[in-house]
Amino acid sequence: MKRGHVPIRQCIACRSRHPKTELIRFQVRGDGAEMSLTGGETSGRGCYLCCREQCIERGLKKERLARALRRDIVYLPSQEEVLARLV
């Protein structure tokens, strides 16, 4: 078993806390939000969503992502795109 620190992040939809590896990361790319399912490190402002369908639906609202990312968001991935990438 691996020892050490496990980063904990908060879902912007349900506000529950989970290990970083169990969440979907969204980050700022130009004028839109891009989804990242990687466990690797990417730099820049980001926010996290649970993998539950209701959290994805609630979290993909433009106002919620714009507030979490502290930017005006022009492009958002659709709920279908996000769910397709999870499978």
Secondary structure, DSSP 8 states (H G I E B T S, - for coil): ---S---EEEBTTT--EEEGGGSEEEEEETTEEEEE--SS---S-EEEE-SSHHHHHHHTSHHHHHHHHTS---B---HHHHHHHH-
